[in-house]
Amino acid sequence: MSNFELSGSQSYVTEEPIIPLRSPTGEFLVKFWGVRGLIPTPCSSTHRYGGNTACIEIYVAGKHLIFDGGTGLRILGRTWQKLHEPLEAHLFFTNSQSNHIQGFPFFAPAFVAENSFHIYGIPASNGASIKQCLCDQMLQPLFPYPLQAMQSKLQFYNLTPGKEVKLDDVTITTALIHQSQKSVGYRVTHQEYSVAYVTDLHKHLEQVECDRILQIIQDADLLIANATYNPPTAYNHEATDIHWKTAVELAKSAGVKQLVISQHHPDDKDDFLDKVQLEVQSVFPKALLASEGLVLSVG
């Protein structure tokens, strides 16, 4: 049976970075560096949960895996600079929308020649590869330095949803979970433990979408999923269950042991998210709302 533990003391990435995520005992660790959706929201009313956009780090079997490169990736990079040794990591993007890739140009370790990064993603809705999308956002006038300024070894891989990526004894399973947004979900499996990362759920899922999602979250020890909400122009806080209903229903259907809801709406202040977390836990006790700096141990 899986055991989930929070880190001894939580710190938020809006503060000074803490030590890099490492585990000499071989733990399966998950850390949240960015938990906001759509756009960064650094302000006094979001400092407890955090205002950086999506970025999750997984340390498993001695490997560094990163999922999404929102602005939380910049803070992760600052922390990794404390290692003072060559780095190798694998970056998996769920999609190419700005809040998932906007931290990549500010990822300092990518500018260090001794480092090596493997970058994975599926083509965007316009057909552009993940490499092209990352290149485009670093062209003038959007950014002063092109991708070629990154001196690290960058290897790009075009994923096919439904296929697996094998990293020694770690398996990353993929599935297309949102057709129009061209968004992919991931499941990381090591030995008997697994973490699923699904970040583009919407309120009304077609059966084919449900089937694909259930394939990668079934019996997961930890499911990281997004809240769902209306478009910003119509957004309101009249019903908090719009945030968590889809994720909870999927978690229950799949027998998920632990649920973490992330990618909070920019308008969701800390006090509101506290209320949402209590409501989620009333129907799914093993649930949390993600906050920056949160570390979970799986297994």
Legacy VTK file of the C-alpha trace (Angstrom):
# vtk DataFile Version 3.0
C-alpha trace
ASCII
DATASET POLYDATA
POINTS 299 float
0.000 0.000 0.000
1.299 3.423 -0.876
2.331 5.916 1.753
2.258 9.651 1.083
4.220 12.055 3.194
4.567 15.799 2.984
8.030 17.222 3.344
8.973 18.195 6.868
8.734 21.906 6.180
7.029 23.431 3.185
8.589 26.381 1.428
7.149 28.325 -1.456
9.124 29.012 -4.600
8.380 32.715 -4.392
10.958 32.645 -1.564
14.654 31.805 -1.859
15.161 28.375 -3.411
15.887 25.483 -1.065
18.192 22.534 -1.681
17.656 20.515 -4.871
15.325 17.523 -4.799
17.448 14.457 -4.073
16.892 11.136 -2.314
19.888 9.058 -1.182
17.483 6.286 -0.118
15.939 5.978 -3.590
12.553 7.489 -2.791
10.010 8.325 -5.491
9.585 12.079 -4.925
7.298 14.673 -6.505
7.759 18.427 -6.085
5.497 21.255 -7.235
7.285 24.327 -8.612
4.355 25.973 -10.417
0.662 25.368 -9.710
-1.139 28.212 -11.491
-3.024 28.016 -14.775
-3.208 30.456 -17.712
-0.944 33.263 -16.457
1.413 33.920 -13.520
-0.264 35.636 -10.574
2.349 36.776 -8.045
0.576 38.848 -5.396
-0.133 38.932 -1.670
-3.408 37.031 -2.050
-1.753 34.063 -3.832
1.501 33.707 -1.904
0.482 30.623 0.103
-0.469 28.489 -2.900
1.830 30.297 -5.317
1.569 32.260 -8.539
3.955 30.483 -10.929
2.588 28.524 -13.875
2.843 24.758 -14.325
6.006 22.866 -13.455
6.317 19.525 -11.651
9.575 17.755 -10.796
9.780 14.009 -10.233
12.910 12.371 -8.871
12.802 8.606 -9.319
15.453 5.887 -9.685
18.157 8.560 -9.737
16.524 10.374 -12.675
15.262 13.951 -12.856
11.965 14.255 -14.735
10.214 17.593 -15.316
6.632 17.945 -16.453
5.761 21.268 -18.101
7.901 24.381 -18.250
5.808 27.241 -16.916
7.406 29.991 -14.847
8.025 27.517 -12.027
10.792 26.084 -14.230
12.854 29.233 -13.700
12.888 28.724 -9.935
13.672 25.037 -10.355
16.618 26.017 -12.526
17.957 28.411 -9.898
17.838 25.582 -7.360
19.642 23.159 -9.657
22.458 25.668 -10.063
23.371 24.868 -6.449
24.427 21.365 -7.466
27.647 22.560 -9.165
27.833 19.407 -11.271
26.769 18.343 -14.768
23.032 17.746 -15.017
20.947 15.424 -17.138
17.152 15.642 -17.082
14.066 14.779 -19.106
11.441 17.478 -19.817
7.948 16.374 -20.798
5.462 18.962 -22.069
1.714 18.320 -21.918
1.049 20.932 -24.614
2.589 24.013 -26.198
0.336 26.723 -24.792
2.196 29.646 -23.262
1.562 28.766 -19.613
3.226 25.381 -20.180
6.371 26.610 -21.966
6.929 30.236 -20.915
9.551 29.403 -18.278
11.835 27.555 -20.679
13.755 30.629 -21.939
14.620 31.420 -18.303
15.803 27.904 -17.414
19.389 28.752 -16.456
20.841 25.195 -16.536
20.046 25.021 -20.257
22.693 27.717 -20.859
25.467 25.599 -19.269
27.459 23.537 -21.767
28.089 20.603 -19.420
24.356 19.902 -18.991
22.133 17.657 -21.090
18.348 17.766 -21.505
15.962 15.447 -23.316
12.789 17.274 -24.363
9.534 15.526 -25.273
6.207 16.744 -26.666
3.565 16.208 -29.319
2.846 18.573 -32.242
0.732 21.601 -31.411
-2.692 22.204 -32.957
-1.000 24.092 -35.822
1.347 21.173 -36.486
4.435 22.792 -34.971
6.768 20.434 -33.113
7.708 21.045 -29.488
11.134 22.209 -30.705
9.544 24.719 -33.065
7.240 26.049 -30.355
10.125 26.542 -27.943
12.208 28.178 -30.696
9.428 30.556 -31.729
8.941 32.026 -28.250
12.673 32.823 -28.074
12.758 34.868 -31.286
12.831 38.659 -31.429
10.838 40.632 -30.392
9.516 38.100 -27.839
12.896 37.252 -26.292
16.404 38.694 -26.732
18.263 35.385 -27.222
17.453 32.518 -29.593
17.311 28.858 -28.614
20.805 28.450 -30.066
22.151 30.541 -27.175
21.496 27.578 -24.895
24.855 25.830 -24.719
23.642 22.606 -23.093
23.009 19.504 -25.163
19.333 19.591 -26.150
17.727 16.519 -27.708
14.129 16.767 -28.918
11.692 13.879 -29.271
8.328 13.952 -31.027
5.975 11.793 -29.000
3.210 9.622 -30.377
0.334 9.484 -27.863
-0.277 5.959 -26.667
3.390 5.005 -26.879
5.810 4.524 -23.985
9.166 6.096 -23.158
11.547 3.741 -21.351
14.300 5.226 -19.193
16.008 2.113 -17.834
13.536 0.762 -15.270
11.279 3.846 -15.377
8.365 3.785 -17.830
6.520 6.906 -18.998
3.191 6.093 -20.630
1.423 8.698 -22.766
-2.155 9.335 -23.873
-3.893 12.074 -25.830
-6.395 13.575 -23.395
-7.579 16.727 -25.166
-7.932 16.546 -28.945
-8.456 20.237 -29.786
-5.681 21.468 -27.478
-3.366 18.612 -28.498
-2.625 17.871 -24.874
-0.991 14.674 -23.657
-1.184 13.033 -20.244
1.599 11.018 -18.627
1.997 8.118 -16.231
5.375 7.496 -14.579
5.873 3.953 -13.308
8.771 2.570 -11.296
8.586 -0.880 -9.735
5.049 -1.139 -8.309
4.439 2.612 -7.920
3.008 5.135 -10.365
2.227 8.837 -10.700
-0.181 10.161 -13.339
-0.094 13.748 -14.607
-3.207 14.915 -16.466
-3.609 18.673 -16.770
-6.189 19.497 -19.427
-9.381 18.026 -18.081
-12.562 19.840 -19.025
-16.023 19.666 -17.511
-17.760 17.628 -20.191
-15.691 14.662 -21.329
-16.582 12.461 -24.267
-16.487 8.729 -23.592
-13.444 8.274 -25.827
-11.620 10.924 -23.782
-12.611 9.239 -20.523
-11.336 5.914 -21.808
-7.945 7.344 -22.738
-7.600 9.142 -19.402
-8.620 6.092 -17.389
-5.966 4.025 -19.157
-3.142 6.103 -17.710
-4.614 6.900 -14.283
-6.028 3.462 -13.381
-4.949 2.484 -9.844
-2.318 5.235 -9.774
-0.704 5.881 -6.410
-0.850 9.611 -7.147
-2.922 11.527 -9.692
-2.047 15.157 -10.411
-4.926 16.787 -12.286
-6.172 20.258 -13.089
-9.256 21.966 -11.847
-11.771 22.932 -14.515
-13.232 26.360 -14.976
-15.062 28.591 -17.411
-13.265 30.896 -19.853
-11.896 34.017 -18.103
-14.572 36.321 -19.539
-17.311 34.270 -17.942
-15.467 33.198 -14.819
-17.138 33.460 -11.437
-16.964 31.807 -8.025
-20.617 30.933 -7.633
-20.031 27.177 -7.594
-16.702 25.905 -6.269
-17.390 22.317 -7.305
-16.756 23.234 -10.940
-13.109 23.201 -9.908
-12.832 19.670 -8.677
-15.794 17.578 -9.789
-14.260 16.101 -12.957
-10.946 15.232 -11.285
-12.642 13.607 -8.296
-15.013 11.562 -10.440
-12.108 10.251 -12.518
-10.011 9.517 -9.428
-12.851 7.524 -7.885
-13.564 5.624 -11.090
-9.906 4.689 -11.504
-9.233 3.697 -7.895
-6.607 6.406 -7.475
-5.042 6.387 -4.001
-4.077 10.071 -3.756
-5.299 13.111 -5.714
-3.597 16.487 -6.025
-5.425 19.263 -7.863
-3.200 21.854 -9.512
-3.202 24.628 -12.146
-5.419 26.941 -10.132
-7.261 29.746 -11.897
-5.493 33.148 -11.777
-8.483 34.658 -9.935
-8.427 32.012 -7.192
-7.076 33.626 -4.037
-5.603 31.657 -1.152
-8.705 31.890 1.053
-10.906 30.630 -1.784
-8.575 27.708 -2.456
-8.680 26.810 1.240
-12.444 26.477 0.892
-12.134 24.384 -2.253
-9.668 22.032 -0.567
-12.072 21.395 2.320
-14.882 20.652 -0.113
-12.738 18.229 -2.110
-11.604 16.432 1.018
-15.208 16.037 2.155
-15.827 13.678 -0.791
-12.268 12.421 -1.428
-10.299 12.495 1.846
-6.953 11.626 0.247
-6.873 14.849 -1.747
-4.865 18.055 -1.630
-4.679 21.292 -3.556
-1.166 21.807 -4.853
0.969 24.578 -3.433
4.402 25.650 -4.569
7.095 23.877 -2.614
4.903 20.890 -1.757
6.880 17.625 -1.784
5.227 14.205 -1.772
6.890 10.848 -1.271
5.306 8.007 -3.210
5.668 4.504 -1.847
LINES 1 300
299 0 1 2 3 4 5 6 7 8 9 10 11 12 13 14 15 16 17 18 19 20 21 22 23 24 25 26 27 28 29 30 31 32 33 34 35 36 37 38 39 40 41 42 43 44 45 46 47 48 49 50 51 52 53 54 55 56 57 58 59 60 61 62 63 64 65 66 67 68 69 70 71 72 73 74 75 76 77 78 79 80 81 82 83 84 85 86 87 88 89 90 91 92 93 94 95 96 97 98 99 100 101 102 103 104 105 106 107 108 109 110 111 112 113 114 115 116 117 118 119 120 121 122 123 124 125 126 127 128 129 130 131 132 133 134 135 136 137 138 139 140 141 142 143 144 145 146 147 148 149 150 151 152 153 154 155 156 157 158 159 160 161 162 163 164 165 166 167 168 169 170 171 172 173 174 175 176 177 178 179 180 181 182 183 184 185 186 187 188 189 190 191 192 193 194 195 196 197 198 199 200 201 202 203 204 205 206 207 208 209 210 211 212 213 214 215 216 217 218 219 220 221 222 223 224 225 226 227 228 229 230 231 232 233 234 235 236 237 238 239 240 241 242 243 244 245 246 247 248 249 250 251 252 253 254 255 256 257 258 259 260 261 262 263 264 265 266 267 268 269 270 271 272 273 274 275 276 277 278 279 280 281 282 283 284 285 286 287 288 289 290 291 292 293 294 295 296 297 298
